[in-house]
Amino acid sequence: MKTKIKSAFVLIVAVLLSSVSLPVLAANVSSVEGLKSARVGVQSETVSETLIKDLLKGSSGEVVSFRSVFEVIDALKARKIDAAVMDESPARYFALTETETLRILPEPVEREYYAIAFRKGDELREKVDKALAEIKAEGTLLNIIAKYVASEPEPEYIDFNVGEDRPKLWVGCAASFPPYEMRDSRGFYGIDIELCAEIAKKLGMELVIADYRFEALPDALLEGKIDMICSAVTVTDARKEFLDFSEPYEANQQVIVVLK
């Protein structure tokens, strides 16, 4: 009788264990090549997404797209993906705030440049390029970048050059891309926000920020809802077909973020 009870108990335990969904072991991503057998998280409608889709073609790797880099990082920490690919600056922002959890692999996926986007033929581009050159020469741009990259700054007052008699400079951004564009109850802040504030002063205009989803920014520009896009936009040949760009204001690279 005891033997039968023991056998029945073992059978019940086996059935219960078989019904439990065990977590899938994560791929150990340590290089760009390792992405080809991993679940890779990216922000949708970005260079990261295009780049990784091309890289993973014909491989066993899987591209998993999210609406923001915050969602990508949350998925990585929850082990829903094996690695995240994004621009270096937001990657460093997350690595700084999650020092015990995240790390950036030393091998970059690809190098690129950020610039401000305009409608084709818009004369505003030349004026912004002149202002941008002055801001670079004065060292202001380097100081802005250093402030956000070296630490996690608190939002502070940014002078948008407000004035009743000043024309408005409408700038589109996606305010969920640290450290370039961020927003809290006190307003907008970040590298691109402060850069545009300096440009607005040079042009004698009042800066107005319009917050959109990143993928909606080109349509907003082409429809005349905004004057330019300053949202860590990477210059690509595909984008040059329907947009004009300023001179680059920062070099960047695509990097891989993994769990420690």
C-alpha positions as CSV (number, residue, x, y, z in Angstrom):
1,M,0.0,0.0,0.0
2,K,2.8,2.4,0.9
3,T,4.5,1.7,-2.4
4,K,1.3,2.5,-4.3
5,I,0.8,5.8,-2.4
6,K,4.5,6.8,-3.0
7,S,4.1,6.0,-6.7
8,A,1.0,8.1,-6.9
9,F,2.7,11.0,-5.1
10,V,5.6,10.9,-7.5
11,L,3.2,10.9,-10.4
12,I,1.3,13.9,-9.1
13,V,4.6,15.9,-8.6
14,A,5.7,15.0,-12.1
15,V,2.5,16.2,-13.6
16,L,2.6,19.5,-11.6
17,L,6.2,20.1,-12.7
18,S,5.4,19.5,-16.3
19,S,2.7,22.1,-16.2
20,V,5.0,24.9,-14.9
21,S,6.4,27.1,-17.7
22,L,10.1,27.5,-17.0
23,P,11.8,30.6,-18.2
24,V,13.8,30.3,-21.5
25,L,17.5,30.7,-20.9
26,A,18.8,34.0,-22.3
27,A,21.3,34.0,-25.1
28,N,24.8,35.1,-23.9
29,V,25.4,38.1,-26.1
30,S,28.9,39.4,-26.0
31,S,29.5,40.8,-29.5
32,V,27.7,42.0,-32.6
33,E,27.9,38.5,-34.1
34,G,26.1,37.2,-31.0
35,L,23.0,39.2,-31.8
36,K,22.3,36.8,-34.7
37,S,21.1,34.2,-32.3
38,A,19.4,36.4,-29.8
39,R,16.2,38.3,-29.1
40,V,17.2,41.9,-29.7
41,G,15.1,44.9,-28.5
42,V,15.0,48.2,-30.4
43,Q,12.8,51.3,-30.5
44,S,10.4,51.2,-33.5
45,E,10.8,53.5,-36.5
46,T,14.5,54.2,-35.7
47,V,17.8,53.6,-37.3
48,S,18.4,50.9,-34.6
49,E,15.4,48.9,-35.9
50,T,16.4,49.2,-39.5
51,L,20.0,48.3,-38.7
52,I,19.2,45.2,-36.6
53,K,16.6,43.9,-39.1
54,D,19.2,44.0,-41.8
55,L,21.8,42.4,-39.5
56,L,19.5,39.5,-38.5
57,K,18.3,38.6,-41.9
58,G,18.7,34.9,-42.5
59,S,19.7,34.2,-38.9
60,S,17.9,32.7,-36.0
61,G,17.9,36.1,-34.2
62,E,14.6,38.0,-33.6
63,V,14.0,41.7,-33.6
64,V,11.5,42.9,-30.9
65,S,10.3,46.5,-31.4
66,F,9.0,48.8,-28.7
67,R,7.6,52.3,-28.7
68,S,10.4,53.9,-26.5
69,V,13.9,53.1,-25.2
70,F,12.4,53.0,-21.7
71,E,10.2,50.0,-22.8
72,V,13.3,48.4,-24.4
73,I,15.2,48.6,-21.2
74,D,12.3,47.4,-19.1
75,A,12.0,44.4,-21.4
76,L,15.7,43.7,-21.0
77,K,15.5,43.8,-17.2
78,A,12.5,41.5,-17.3
79,R,14.5,39.1,-19.6
80,K,12.0,39.3,-22.3
81,I,14.8,40.1,-24.7
82,D,18.5,39.1,-24.6
83,A,20.0,42.4,-25.6
84,A,19.1,46.0,-26.6
85,V,20.5,48.1,-29.4
86,M,20.2,51.9,-29.2
87,D,22.2,55.1,-29.6
88,E,25.2,55.4,-27.3
89,S,24.0,58.4,-25.3
90,P,20.7,57.0,-24.0
91,A,22.6,53.7,-23.4
92,R,25.1,55.5,-21.2
93,Y,22.2,57.3,-19.5
94,F,20.6,53.9,-18.5
95,A,24.0,52.3,-17.7
96,L,24.6,55.3,-15.3
97,T,21.2,55.0,-13.6
98,E,21.3,51.1,-13.5
99,T,25.0,50.5,-12.7
100,E,24.3,47.2,-10.9
101,T,22.1,45.9,-13.7
102,L,23.2,47.0,-17.1
103,R,26.4,47.3,-19.1
104,I,27.4,48.4,-22.6
105,L,29.5,46.1,-24.8
106,P,32.7,47.7,-26.1
107,E,32.1,46.7,-29.8
108,P,29.8,49.3,-31.5
109,V,27.3,48.1,-34.1
110,E,27.6,51.2,-36.4
111,R,28.7,54.8,-36.3
112,E,26.4,57.7,-37.2
113,Y,25.7,61.5,-36.9
114,Y,22.9,63.6,-35.4
115,A,21.6,66.7,-37.2
116,I,18.5,68.9,-37.3
117,A,15.9,68.1,-40.0
118,F,14.0,70.6,-42.2
119,R,11.6,70.6,-45.1
120,K,13.3,70.4,-48.5
121,G,14.5,73.8,-49.6
122,D,13.6,75.6,-46.4
123,E,15.8,78.7,-45.9
124,L,15.6,78.2,-42.1
125,R,18.3,75.6,-42.5
126,E,21.0,78.1,-43.5
127,K,20.1,80.4,-40.6
128,V,20.2,77.4,-38.1
129,D,23.6,76.2,-39.6
130,K,25.0,79.7,-38.9
131,A,23.7,79.8,-35.4
132,L,24.9,76.2,-34.8
133,A,28.4,77.1,-36.0
134,E,28.6,80.0,-33.5
135,I,27.3,77.8,-30.6
136,K,30.0,75.2,-31.4
137,A,32.7,77.8,-31.7
138,E,31.8,79.4,-28.3
139,G,32.0,76.0,-26.6
140,T,28.4,76.1,-25.5
141,L,27.4,72.9,-27.2
142,L,30.2,70.9,-25.6
143,N,29.2,72.3,-22.2
144,I,25.6,71.2,-22.7
145,I,26.6,67.7,-23.8
146,A,29.1,67.3,-21.0
147,K,26.5,68.3,-18.4
148,Y,24.1,65.5,-19.5
149,V,26.6,62.8,-20.3
150,A,28.7,63.1,-17.2
151,S,25.8,62.8,-14.7
152,E,22.1,62.5,-14.4
153,P,21.1,66.2,-14.2
154,E,17.9,67.4,-12.6
155,P,15.5,69.5,-14.7
156,E,16.3,73.1,-14.4
157,Y,15.1,76.4,-15.9
158,I,15.9,76.7,-19.6
159,D,15.5,80.1,-21.2
160,F,13.2,79.7,-24.2
161,N,13.7,83.4,-25.1
162,V,10.0,84.1,-24.5
163,G,8.8,87.5,-25.8
164,E,5.5,88.8,-27.1
165,D,7.2,90.5,-30.1
166,R,9.3,87.5,-31.1
167,P,8.4,85.0,-33.8
168,K,8.0,81.4,-32.7
169,L,10.4,78.7,-33.6
170,W,8.4,75.5,-33.4
171,V,10.6,72.5,-32.8
172,G,9.4,68.9,-32.9
173,C,10.9,66.2,-30.6
174,A,10.0,62.9,-29.0
175,A,10.5,63.7,-25.3
176,S,11.3,60.2,-24.1
177,F,14.9,59.8,-25.3
178,P,17.3,60.6,-22.6
179,P,19.6,62.5,-22.3
180,Y,18.5,64.4,-25.5
181,E,14.8,65.0,-24.9
182,M,13.0,64.5,-21.6
183,R,9.9,65.9,-19.9
184,D,8.5,66.0,-16.4
185,S,6.0,68.1,-14.5
186,R,8.4,71.1,-14.7
187,G,8.7,71.0,-18.5
188,F,11.2,69.9,-21.2
189,Y,14.9,69.4,-20.7
190,G,17.8,67.6,-22.3
191,I,20.7,68.2,-24.8
192,D,18.5,68.9,-27.8
193,I,16.2,71.1,-25.8
194,E,19.0,73.3,-24.5
195,L,20.7,73.4,-28.0
196,C,17.4,74.6,-29.6
197,A,17.1,77.2,-26.8
198,E,20.5,78.6,-27.8
199,I,19.6,78.5,-31.5
200,A,16.3,80.4,-30.8
201,K,18.3,83.1,-29.0
202,K,20.7,83.5,-31.9
203,L,17.8,83.8,-34.3
204,G,15.9,86.2,-32.1
205,M,12.9,83.8,-31.8
206,E,10.9,82.2,-29.0
207,L,11.4,78.4,-28.7
208,V,8.2,76.3,-28.6
209,I,8.6,72.6,-28.1
210,A,6.0,70.2,-29.7
211,D,6.2,66.7,-28.3
212,Y,5.3,63.8,-30.8
213,R,6.0,60.1,-31.1
214,F,9.3,59.8,-33.0
215,E,7.7,58.1,-36.0
216,A,5.2,61.0,-36.3
217,L,7.8,63.8,-36.5
218,P,8.4,63.7,-40.3
219,D,4.7,64.1,-41.1
220,A,4.4,66.9,-38.6
221,L,7.3,68.7,-40.3
222,L,6.0,68.1,-43.8
223,E,2.5,69.3,-42.9
224,G,3.9,72.5,-41.5
225,K,3.0,71.9,-37.9
226,I,6.6,72.4,-36.8
227,D,9.5,74.3,-38.3
228,M,12.2,71.7,-37.7
229,I,13.0,68.4,-35.9
230,C,15.6,68.2,-33.3
231,S,15.3,64.8,-31.7
232,A,18.6,62.9,-32.0
233,V,17.8,62.3,-35.7
234,T,20.4,60.3,-37.4
235,V,21.4,61.4,-40.9
236,T,20.7,58.6,-43.4
237,D,20.5,58.4,-47.2
238,A,16.9,57.3,-47.0
239,R,15.9,60.4,-44.9
240,K,17.9,62.7,-47.2
241,E,15.4,61.8,-50.0
242,F,12.6,63.8,-48.3
243,L,14.4,66.0,-45.7
244,D,17.2,68.5,-45.5
245,F,19.7,68.4,-42.7
246,S,21.8,70.9,-40.8
247,E,25.5,70.3,-40.3
248,P,25.9,67.4,-37.7
249,Y,26.0,68.6,-34.1
250,E,27.1,65.3,-32.6
251,A,28.8,62.0,-33.6
252,N,27.1,58.9,-32.3
253,Q,27.2,55.1,-32.5
254,Q,24.8,52.3,-32.1
255,V,25.7,50.1,-29.1
256,I,24.6,46.9,-27.4
257,V,23.2,46.9,-23.9
258,V,23.0,43.7,-21.9
259,L,22.4,42.6,-18.3
260,K,25.5,42.3,-16.1
